Amino acid sequence: MRKANDWNQPCPNKSCDRHGQKNQGNIISISTYMTKSGKRRIFQCGECGETFSETRDTVFYDLRTSEDKVMMALKMILVRVSLSGISFVLGVTEETVLMWLGRAYEKADEINSALLTELPVTEVQLDEMWSFVRRKISENSEDGTETPSESGDGRQWIWVSYAPEFRLILAMAVGPRTLEMAMRLVQMTANIVLGVPCFFSDGFSCYYSALLEYYHRTRIFPGTGKPGRPRNPVREPHEDLVYGQVVKEKEKGRMTGVAHRIVCGAERLLRLGLKISTSLIERLNLTVRQSLAPLARKTLSFSKERKNLERQVVFFQAFYNFARPHMSLREKLSETGGRFERKWKQVTPGMAAGITDHVWTFRELLTFKPDCSH
């Protein structure tokens, strides 16, 4: 029996003093067993005596299907194959694929919660991308256009916050085009970044109200000594908040020009030397549409439930950040290398942001276990 300090397995027992801690010398391998995907190990925690499989708390735990088949289905989701297409190719039901997607979503959400924290981001671009669920106009829509906040059908938007310096997707959410969703996106972003970055978006008016909710200071006016009620406190933008808008001017449905507006923080924007731009997040929108079947235009593979669309979006976010090398981030290894010598090092947004030091494999993405010892 080998006492292992390098199994990279945390104890899953939440009541254990070593819960979630990796490589502490408390995990030993006690046996193995065979599955359709090969040999698997059973571990035991020396602290609490808990025994567990190496696939515990992963996408593959307690599945009778081979890992290769599950990974093939999840990969196909990320390359714009519809649920019916995946079901036909792999010989499984759509319900089974959605169950695997649900597990992948939970793992992706765990990855985002564990790794996307306290990031030193200078600039954040915000945008929302139109889609729909079940039908293009919600049954509860009063004016026949936008979907009410409580409805899960009709017009739904994919909300994205993006750090262009790292090509990193900070947050993604699905919901109607409302102030509540804008506030949710800004809150998710504020919980991830350090300090107050510069924010750029299109001309959607709700973003400024949402930013003011989380980045503000309250100005209190002193009493004047005169009769009457004192002046009410006023909420003002935080002194470090920079917000700019890129507004497309259109005439008869055609774009005639682009205007750049500085809503607040002009001095800091000039000092940082940044330009108001949303070009990179708009390019990201194309990548997302080319990757997820429900977002392709004029398609029959649209989502029938909002939760399934959000699961695909969040799963794509984790894949994009950690397992998908970005062409613009690659690093040159050699100027005059040999014919068969590697000339480029592949880099993911997660590597550019200093979150990880390597390109994750797809299996690594699905079996991630956070280390709570840090």
Beta strands, then each sheet from edge to edge (+ up, - down):
strand 1: 27-35
strand 2: 38-45
strand 3: 51-53
strand 4: 123-133
strand 5: 154-163
strand 6: 168-175
strand 7: 198-201
strand 8: 216-219
strand 9: 234-237
strand 10: 242-251
strand 11: 254-264
strand 12: 331-332
strand 13: 344-345
sheet 1: 1+ 2- 3+
sheet 2: 6+ 5- 4+ 7+ 10+ 11-
sheet 3: 8+ 9-
sheet 4: 12+ 13-
end
